[in-house]
């Protein structure tokens, strides 16, 4: 990680030097701010949750620094169910795929965890968006996930987006409710409308979560459900 | 020339001398397209800026004062001049700092229609452009009674910086012509499920879009700064011959230009006289100019209609005998789609039996090539009506972009262009340089030979050589390639009659050659003139070594 950071800094300073030399038509650095989801979830047993998934990036075509954030807030118990922030570096490894690596900080209410992670994200054939990561926790536990997404264009502004995510662990980490094996899946379906360019995109949808195996047992022990359906309403933002 | 045009020429010229002095200020301006108003950049308080009128043989002095709070520059597009006067920051000079005045001094050695624009950041898409008319020394080989500049542009509500950032974040940000579920059902009805599915899977496998023709949609087409509703109008007396100086100053948009009911006789391309060719419609690439002569004979209004190549927008103006008259505004024709031929896959040996001849005929009757597989299916193609149209060698065989005139008449092709008088003696090129036009649409990176300008070595040419450039377009976009400082002699197979241009448009899936007499020492820019492609890196520095002034290095 330290090496990666050094690489970023070196590359940034080298590019900044080059920037002065280059003629002014050229632009090297860009940034982006996106909220893929900023949503309200209403569960099948009456629970109310807030959820976000955001990304901020800065960098060049070759190297980007990312801040990724994902959180789930339980309004009934006023508690963070999930609070996952990541700092990462990203570089292209093929025409359509990026390699990411960095640190993940899980700081929900309850037990915290830190991880290093490495992942691949990008576009698979047939327009499947993919994001897959391998995590190593501070206690040496390995886990991985895979998320797939497809955007179906009902019209050029009305989109139907199915999503599917799987989580698996190679060892138990009972303190954070993780059981070895396939531990959970999430599926979502969002109907969105590009209200203002692609900058403001409200949506409605459904979300389903299910825990498997020992992870499901841990959830039940904690008084949670093995699975749950949610109705969702939210907005996607891009600046 | 009419007396009013002469008067306006006199008004613009400080004196009819051989050493004119001109002043330009670079200003923040408000641009009103009729559809929206935005802050932009202009010259002498307006966008577009003034029409600069020079004389061949004149020594011009142009004082450019930068009233912006950022550096600027002015590039005289298509003009042959010393490289220090070419106006590219970092190559010609450092640029013009805020509050400063830079004085350009150079001799005018040519005539024709040109334009000027900022070469800094995205000031040109933001409005920093104007027209140049250079009167020839001698008589022109064509006659006209009056003339108008028709300067086209694609004014977008977003700033250039924002557009670039959006494209880098999501390359299809502005594409609102993507294939939808509805298109899938329509194609299934027309071509069958198997063919439609196969088509979508092929594009999906490549992760590319057949609708990817215009990167930046959502613009309003302007003529001389006026939107379709504001209706720029040029007056004529029936029977007069009217010279239209067409200039495409767009950031990103090719226009298909026509005046329904009138033939256009093309007399100049990129400022140089060509052997007259009469057409019904022409496609003007970004940064190109064409001079055409029309002769409206009836006492009625004629619409000047310029549809974007991807049909996502249009510019409109009017030629009329009196102010306030309106011509009919045609409907936009359906958007074309790229084919496998445009992907450079025409000979990739795809399934030739997948489509019946009947399907092909249906598609051809619609006037556009809906079917993405047409390019691959040469056997069927020859049965369709498309085969009866003269093929345009400057498009890939079976390309979805091949233009067709609105009235099924003649559409100008590069292949129609012949120089009126050879500018150079014909001779063999001393060497060939291959430039592959490359990029990654999904990442919105653009390059030459796979290398962006920021990582590239300059192209070094020797003064006195004649270089043959081979453009191989490996992308799905059309690139208008512009070499500063020296002429681009487009190879249309006509030898010494090959037309002399400053922009060479290279369609997807094609290879195009141009030759350049290396007769201008110094540092020059060579780039795709699509603003966001150039900024992304489809750009090269050309260094001409040696020569009378010793060059630069």
Interface residues (C-beta under 8 A of the other chain):
Chain A: X15 X18 X21 X22 X23 X24 X25 X26 X27 X28 X30 X31 X32 X34 X61 X92 X95 X96 X123 X125 X126 X127 X152 X153 X154 X155 X156 X157 X197 X198 X238
Chain B: X71 X73 X88 X89 X90 X91 X95 X119 X120 X121 X164 X165 X166 X168 X169 X170 X173 X176 X177 X178 X179 X180 X181 X182 X201 X204 X205 X206 X207 X218 X440 X442 X443 X445 X452 X453 X454 X525 X527 X534 X535 X536 X537 X539 X541
